[in-house]
């Protein structure tokens, strides 16, 4: 009996290991953070909004969905849904899933979630712990858009990209700001990059600290880029108004699909352990 049990245990372990390997990516068995009363404490900052995803479903008091197949302004190929198949909460984490499937004229589905009118902030420490998807064609992002568009449509009122990743450039993280004077379509965006290990198999913490005259970008507590106000007014620095947070996985598009799409990798997931927003202590 003991020999039989041992043999079964070995078979189970082998199946788990083999099931986590695909196209050179080995998924580590990582879990969301074990939270304590001191987890949320950052000296000099006060927690003002957070989601630890400890419930049974997405909290509709904190998140809403963008539902469309318009391509996000970047010729993306997904249809964003609000269905459980594309986003759900389980075991203390939010999972966003991009799938290869036909839906309303599109060949992929995904989810794009936002805090607009439910979490809108001007300045602060904004921190998200996440594990990213991988493979050609994936384009996950953790980012912010203006809530009120007071200076006009994109890019005039600004965009803050806390984390962007394209699957064909594994383990390279991008942080950027875009505005009327500085944005990617005219090649003047302000951005920084950092290479990290295991972006798609382990959780990492992506953070901005946003002040009236600059925004600092961090991965795992290490600053790698700062975007500064150049003094030219709203055209160069619209980041003095309230913004909201967006989480999504795009498929394809001008950047995400620049080297094609590998359909064999789907479904792909971005797993978010938590989202926390702090304001500077007075």
C-alpha positions in Angstrom: 0.0 0.0 0.0 2.8 2.4 0.9 4.5 1.7 -2.4 1.3 2.3 -4.3 0.6 5.7 -2.5 4.2 6.8 -3.2 3.9 5.9 -6.9 0.6 7.8 -7.2 2.2 10.9 -5.5 5.1 10.8 -7.9 2.7 10.6 -10.9 0.7 13.6 -9.6 3.8 15.7 -9.1 5.0 14.8 -12.6 1.6 15.8 -14.1 1.6 19.1 -12.3 5.2 19.9 -13.4 4.5 19.0 -17.1 1.2 20.9 -17.1 3.0 24.1 -16.1 5.5 24.0 -19.0 4.8 25.5 -22.4 7.0 27.0 -25.1 9.9 27.5 -22.7 7.8 29.2 -20.0 7.6 27.3 -16.7 4.9 28.7 -14.5 6.0 28.9 -10.8 3.3 27.9 -8.3 3.0 31.3 -6.7 0.1 32.6 -4.6 -1.2 36.0 -3.6 0.4 37.8 -0.7 -0.4 36.7 2.8 -1.7 40.0 4.2 -1.3 41.2 7.8 -2.2 44.4 9.6 1.2 45.9 8.7 1.0 45.0 5.0 -0.7 48.3 4.1 1.6 50.6 6.0 3.9 52.9 4.0 5.6 55.6 6.1 4.5 59.0 4.9 1.4 57.8 3.1 -2.2 57.1 4.1 -4.2 54.3 2.4 -7.3 55.8 0.8 -8.5 53.1 -1.6 -7.7 49.4 -2.1 -9.0 46.1 -3.4 -7.4 43.0 -2.0 -9.8 40.7 -4.0 -10.8 38.7 -1.0 -14.4 38.4 -2.0 -16.3 35.9 -4.1 -16.7 38.2 -7.1 -15.5 41.4 -8.7 -16.6 44.4 -6.5 -19.0 46.4 -8.6 -18.6 49.3 -6.1 -15.0 49.6 -7.2 -14.8 48.4 -10.8 -16.8 48.7 -14.0 -16.2 47.2 -17.4 -15.6 48.6 -20.8 -17.5 46.4 -23.3 -16.6 46.9 -26.9 -14.6 45.6 -29.9 -13.4 48.9 -31.2 -9.7 48.2 -31.0 -8.7 50.6 -28.3 -7.4 53.2 -30.7 -4.5 50.9 -31.5 -6.0 48.4 -34.0 -6.3 45.7 -31.3 -8.1 42.5 -32.1 -10.0 41.6 -28.9 -13.6 42.1 -27.9 -13.7 43.3 -24.3 -16.5 41.5 -22.3 -17.8 41.6 -18.8 -18.3 37.9 -18.7 -16.9 35.5 -16.0 -14.9 33.7 -18.7 -12.7 36.8 -19.1 -12.4 38.1 -15.5 -13.1 36.6 -12.1 -12.0 36.7 -8.5 -10.6 33.5 -6.8 -8.3 32.7 -3.9 -7.6 36.3 -3.1 -6.7 37.5 -6.6 -8.3 39.0 -9.7 -7.7 37.2 -13.0 -8.1 38.7 -16.4 -8.2 36.2 -19.2 -7.5 36.7 -22.9 -9.0 33.9 -25.0 -8.8 32.8 -28.7 -12.5 32.5 -29.6 -15.0 34.0 -32.1 -17.2 36.6 -30.5 -19.2 39.3 -32.2 -17.0 39.5 -35.2 -13.7 39.3 -33.3 -11.4 36.3 -32.9 -10.3 37.0 -29.3 -12.0 38.0 -26.1 -10.5 39.7 -23.0 -11.5 42.2 -20.3 -10.8 45.9 -19.6 -11.7 47.0 -16.1 -11.6 50.5 -14.7 -12.3 52.5 -11.5 -13.8 55.6 -13.2 -16.2 57.4 -10.9 -15.5 54.8 -8.3 -11.8 55.5 -7.7 -10.5 58.8 -9.1 -7.4 60.5 -7.7 -5.1 63.5 -8.2 -1.6 62.6 -7.1 -0.6 59.7 -4.8 1.2 56.4 -4.4 -0.5 53.8 -6.6 0.6 50.2 -6.2 -0.4 47.0 -8.0 1.0 43.5 -7.5 0.5 41.4 -10.5 1.7 38.4 -12.6 1.7 39.0 -16.3 0.7 37.0 -19.4 3.3 35.9 -22.0 3.7 35.1 -25.7 3.6 36.9 -29.0 0.4 39.0 -29.4 -0.3 39.7 -25.7 -0.3 43.3 -24.5 -1.2 43.7 -20.8 -1.4 47.1 -19.2 -1.9 48.7 -15.8 -2.5 52.4 -16.6 -4.5 55.6 -15.9 -6.7 57.9 -18.0 -8.2 61.3 -17.1 -11.7 61.1 -15.6 -12.9 64.5 -16.9 -10.8 65.1 -20.1 -10.6 68.8 -19.2 -8.0 69.6 -21.8 -9.6 67.7 -24.6 -9.5 64.2 -26.1 -6.5 61.9 -26.1 -3.7 62.7 -25.8 -4.4 66.2 -24.7 -5.6 65.4 -21.2 -2.9 62.8 -20.6 -2.2 59.1 -20.0 -0.1 57.4 -17.3 1.2 53.9 -18.1 2.2 52.4 -14.8 3.1 49.1 -16.5 3.0 47.9 -20.1 4.4 44.7 -21.4 4.4 43.1 -24.9 4.7 39.4 -25.1 7.4 39.3 -27.8 9.8 41.2 -25.5 9.6 39.0 -22.4 10.6 40.5 -19.0 10.9 44.1 -20.3 8.6 46.5 -18.4 7.7 50.0 -19.7 6.4 53.0 -17.8 5.3 56.1 -19.7 3.4 59.4 -19.7 1.6 60.8 -22.8 0.2 64.2 -23.4 -0.3 66.7 -26.3 3.4 67.6 -26.5 4.8 64.2 -25.6 3.2 61.0 -27.0 4.2 57.9 -28.9 2.5 58.6 -32.2 4.8 61.5 -32.8 7.8 59.7 -31.1 8.2 62.2 -28.2 6.7 60.1 -25.3 8.4 60.2 -22.0 9.1 56.6 -21.1 11.5 54.3 -19.3 12.1 50.6 -19.4 13.5 48.0 -16.9 14.2 44.4 -17.3 13.1 42.0 -14.6 13.2 38.3 -14.0 10.1 36.1 -14.3 7.5 38.8 -15.2 5.0 36.1 -16.2 5.7 33.4 -13.6 6.0 35.5 -10.4 4.2 38.4 -8.8 5.9 41.8 -9.0 4.9 45.2 -7.6 4.3 48.0 -10.1 4.1 51.5 -8.6 3.9 55.2 -9.5 4.4 58.0 -7.0 2.6 61.0 -8.6 3.3 64.6 -7.5 2.3 67.9 -9.0 5.5 68.3 -10.9 6.8 64.8 -11.6 5.8 61.1 -11.6 8.2 58.4 -10.4 8.0 54.8 -11.7 9.0 51.7 -9.7 9.2 47.9 -10.0 9.5 46.0 -6.7 10.4 49.2 -4.9 13.2 50.2 -7.2 12.8 53.5 -9.2 13.7 53.2 -12.8 12.2 56.3 -14.4 10.9 59.8 -13.7 8.7 62.0 -15.9 9.0 65.7 -15.2 6.8 68.8 -15.8 8.7 70.9 -18.4 6.9 74.1 -17.4 5.1 74.4 -20.7 1.6 74.3 -19.3 -1.1 71.7 -19.9 0.3 70.7 -23.3 3.4 69.3 -21.6 1.9 68.5 -18.2 -1.8 67.8 -17.9 -1.2 65.6 -14.8 -2.8 68.0 -12.3 -6.4 66.6 -12.7 -8.0 63.5 -11.4 -7.3 60.1 -13.2 -8.7 56.6 -12.8 -7.1 53.2 -13.0 -7.5 50.6 -15.9 -6.5 46.9 -16.0 -6.6 45.0 -19.3 -5.0 42.5 -21.7 -5.1 43.6 -25.3 -4.4 41.2 -28.1 -2.4 42.2 -31.2 -2.6 45.9 -32.1 0.1 48.3 -33.4 2.5 47.4 -30.6 1.3 44.2 -29.1 1.0 42.5 -32.5 4.1 44.1 -34.1 5.7 40.6 -34.4 2.5 38.7 -35.0 0.3 36.6 -32.7 1.0 33.1 -31.6 -2.4 31.5 -31.3 -1.0 28.4 -29.6 -0.4 30.3 -26.3 -4.0 31.1 -25.5 -5.7 31.4 -23.1 -3.4 33.9 -21.3 -3.9 35.5 -17.9 -2.9 38.5 -15.9 -3.4 37.8 -12.2 -3.7 40.8 -9.8 -3.0 40.2 -6.1 -4.0 43.7 -5.0 -4.5 47.4 -5.9 -3.7 50.1 -3.3 -3.8 53.8 -3.5 -2.3 56.1 -0.9 -2.3 59.9 -0.4 0.7 61.8 1.0 0.5 62.3 4.8 -0.2 66.0 5.6 
